Amino acid sequence: MSETAPKVGESGPRVALFVTCLVDFFRPTVGFAAIKLLEQAGCTVEVPSAQTCCGQPAYNSGDRADTLAIARQVIAIFEEYDYVVVPSGSCAGMLRKHYPTLFKDDPALGPRAAALGARTYELISFLVDILKVEQIDGAFRGVVTYHDSCSGLRELRVKEQPRALLRSLTGLRLTELQEPEVCCGFGGTFCVKYPEISNQMVETKAEDIENSGADLLLAGDVGCLLNMAGKLKRRGAKTQTRHVAEVLAGMTDGPAIGESRE
């Protein structure tokens, strides 16, 4: 897949934000944080109103017909932009890695899917790898730890990018988990199909998080964060949970994931 960036105007790239279902329904703050970070980096950001799901739940469940129908819609909506940016390694991986495979035998849609995939990036990877952002002018007082979500890490190679930007924040101290790359047990439909295995995996992850001594757990996927926040809450842990974009954008005044507004 080509990594060549399209030419853009002097005003910066025209970027479409793919919001994701979980951000839309459970954590809209992440979407606003993504827009803030992208605009600060010089992008013109648009949020296409016709967007829906990326099709990953259907894809993982073997529903090829619905997956293809959803993917066709996504391609039509997003292919006019210079880039598509997603605050989720999971959904970004669907567009970037799986769409081209879905349409590889389709002479009409195959090239379009491949072109869209080549212009689709996970948010923090886009900031660091494409826009060459090296630091964020901001501050955060506290100790944080970071969980590497599976799709972002293994499909998109998102690992050092969020850590580099986090370390640039004044007052933030990053402490690593013993096993930051081990799955939290969410896995989309995996946690529904195999609840006992999923629960044990997130129990182990929660122990690692608590043992880190961090005040705040960060990651790049809301699904993983919801799963870990729920387990930490049930264990009575004091560790809060947020999407990495919220901290980088300085949008941490509201409640952490899993906490009420009261």
C-alpha positions in Angstrom: 0.0 0.0 0.0 1.4 3.4 -1.0 2.5 5.7 1.8 2.8 8.7 -0.5 1.0 11.7 0.8 -1.3 13.6 -1.6 -0.4 17.2 -2.4 -2.3 19.7 -0.3 -2.8 23.4 -0.4 -0.9 26.0 1.6 -3.7 26.1 4.1 -2.9 22.6 5.2 -4.5 19.2 4.5 -8.3 18.8 4.3 -9.0 16.1 6.8 -12.1 14.1 7.4 -12.6 12.9 10.9 -14.1 9.4 11.1 -15.7 9.7 14.5 -16.4 5.9 15.3 -19.5 4.5 16.9 -18.1 4.3 20.4 -16.8 7.8 20.4 -20.2 9.0 19.1 -22.3 7.2 21.6 -20.1 7.0 24.7 -17.2 9.5 24.5 -17.9 12.5 22.2 -15.2 14.4 24.1 -12.6 12.3 22.2 -14.0 13.6 18.9 -13.7 17.2 20.0 -10.2 16.6 21.3 -9.2 15.1 18.0 -10.5 18.1 16.1 -8.7 20.4 18.4 -5.4 18.6 17.9 -5.8 18.4 14.2 -6.6 22.1 13.8 -3.7 23.1 16.1 -1.5 21.2 13.7 -2.8 23.2 10.7 -5.5 20.9 9.3 -8.9 21.9 8.0 -11.2 19.4 9.6 -14.6 18.2 8.5 -16.9 15.7 10.0 -19.1 14.2 7.3 -22.6 13.9 8.6 -23.5 10.8 6.6 -20.9 8.6 8.2 -22.0 5.6 10.2 -20.1 2.4 11.3 -16.9 1.2 9.6 -18.4 -2.2 9.3 -16.0 -4.0 11.7 -18.7 -5.7 13.9 -20.3 -7.2 10.8 -16.9 -8.1 9.4 -15.7 -9.9 12.5 -19.0 -11.8 12.7 -18.7 -13.1 9.2 -21.5 -11.0 7.7 -19.8 -10.2 4.4 -22.9 -8.7 2.6 -23.5 -6.0 5.3 -19.7 -5.4 5.6 -19.5 -4.7 1.8 -22.5 -2.5 1.9 -21.2 -0.4 4.7 -17.7 -0.2 3.2 -19.1 1.1 -0.1 -20.9 3.9 1.7 -17.8 4.8 3.7 -15.6 4.9 0.6 -18.1 7.2 -1.2 -18.3 9.6 1.7 -14.6 9.9 2.5 -12.7 9.4 -0.7 -12.8 13.1 -1.6 -10.6 14.2 1.4 -6.8 14.5 1.5 -6.8 12.3 4.6 -9.1 10.3 6.8 -8.2 10.4 10.5 -9.6 8.1 13.1 -9.2 8.3 17.0 -9.2 4.5 17.1 -6.6 2.0 15.9 -9.3 -0.6 15.5 -11.5 1.4 13.1 -8.5 2.9 11.3 -7.2 -0.6 10.8 -10.5 -1.6 9.2 -10.4 1.1 6.6 -6.6 1.0 6.0 -6.0 -2.8 6.1 -9.2 -4.6 5.5 -11.1 -2.5 3.0 -8.5 -3.0 0.2 -8.7 -6.8 0.9 -12.5 -6.8 0.7 -12.5 -5.2 -2.7 -9.3 -6.7 -4.2 -11.2 -8.6 -6.9 -13.5 -5.7 -7.7 -12.0 -3.7 -10.7 -14.1 -0.7 -9.9 -14.0 -0.4 -6.2 -10.6 -2.1 -5.6 -8.5 0.9 -6.5 -10.8 3.3 -4.6 -10.6 1.2 -1.5 -6.8 1.0 -1.7 -6.5 4.7 -2.2 -8.8 5.4 0.8 -6.8 3.0 2.9 -3.5 4.6 2.0 -4.9 8.0 3.2 -6.4 6.7 6.4 -4.5 7.1 9.7 -5.0 6.6 13.4 -5.0 10.1 15.0 -1.8 10.1 17.0 0.1 8.3 14.2 -1.1 11.0 11.8 0.0 13.8 14.0 3.5 12.4 14.5 4.2 10.4 11.3 2.5 12.6 8.7 2.3 16.1 10.2 5.6 15.7 12.0 4.3 17.1 15.3 7.1 16.6 17.8 5.6 18.1 20.9 2.4 19.5 22.4 2.4 22.9 24.0 0.5 21.9 27.2 0.7 20.5 30.7 -0.7 17.7 32.7 0.1 17.1 36.4 0.1 13.4 37.2 1.5 9.9 36.6 0.0 8.1 33.6 0.4 4.7 32.1 -0.4 3.6 28.6 -2.1 0.5 27.2 -1.2 -0.5 23.6 -4.5 -1.5 21.9 -4.1 -4.6 19.7 -5.2 -3.1 16.3 -3.3 0.1 16.7 -0.1 -1.8 17.8 -0.2 -4.8 15.5 -2.0 -3.5 12.4 -0.8 0.2 12.4 2.4 0.1 14.4 1.3 2.7 16.8 3.6 2.4 19.8 6.1 5.2 20.3 4.0 8.0 18.8 1.6 8.6 21.7 4.5 8.2 24.2 6.6 10.8 22.5 3.8 13.4 22.6 2.8 12.6 26.2 6.4 13.1 27.3 6.3 16.6 25.8 3.6 17.7 28.2 4.9 19.7 31.2 4.4 17.9 34.5 3.4 14.5 33.1 5.3 11.4 34.2 4.8 8.2 32.1 5.3 4.9 33.8 5.1 1.7 31.8 2.9 -1.3 32.5 4.7 -4.7 33.0 2.9 -5.9 29.9 1.6 -2.9 27.9 1.2 -4.9 24.7 -1.0 -7.7 26.2 -4.7 -7.6 25.1 -7.2 -6.2 27.6 -9.8 -8.9 26.6 -12.3 -6.6 24.8 -11.7 -7.5 21.2 -15.1 -6.2 20.0 -17.3 -9.3 19.6 -14.7 -11.4 21.3 -15.9 -10.3 24.8 -19.4 -11.3 23.8 -18.5 -14.7 22.4 -16.0 -15.7 25.1 -17.0 -13.7 28.3 -15.1 -15.9 30.7 -11.8 -15.7 28.9 -12.4 -11.9 28.3 -13.1 -11.3 32.0 -9.9 -13.1 33.1 -7.8 -11.1 30.6 -9.1 -7.8 31.8 -8.7 -8.9 35.4 -5.0 -9.5 34.7 -4.7 -6.2 32.9 -6.4 -4.3 35.8 -3.9 -5.8 38.2 -1.0 -4.6 36.0 -2.6 -1.1 35.8 -3.0 -0.9 39.6 0.5 -2.2 40.2 1.9 0.6 38.0 1.0 3.2 40.5 -0.4 5.5 37.8 -3.1 8.0 38.5 -4.5 7.7 35.0 -4.7 5.0 32.4 -4.5 6.1 28.7 -5.1 4.3 25.4 -6.1 5.1 21.9 -9.3 3.0 21.6 -12.5 3.7 23.4 -13.6 0.1 23.4 -10.5 -1.0 25.3 -10.9 1.9 27.6 -14.5 1.1 28.4 -13.6 -2.5 29.2 -10.6 -1.6 31.4 -12.5 1.3 33.1 -15.4 -1.0 34.0 -13.1 -3.6 35.5 -11.1 -1.0 37.5 -14.3 0.5 38.8 -15.6 -2.9 39.9 -12.3 -3.6 41.7 -12.6 -0.3 43.6 -9.4 1.0 42.0 -8.6 4.7 42.1 -7.0 4.8 38.7 -8.9 7.0 36.2 -9.2 6.2 32.5 -9.1 8.5 29.5 -8.4 8.5 25.8 -4.9 9.8 25.0 -6.4 12.6 22.8 -8.2 14.1 25.8 -4.9 14.6 27.7 -3.0 15.9 24.7 -5.7 18.4 23.9 -6.0 19.5 27.5 -9.6 18.4 27.7 -9.7 16.7 31.1 -12.1 18.9 33.0 -15.0 16.5 32.6 -15.4 13.1 34.3 -13.1 10.3 33.3 -14.5 7.2 31.5 -16.9 5.3 33.8 -17.4 8.2 36.2 -20.5 10.3 36.7 -20.7 14.1 36.4 -21.7 14.5 40.1 
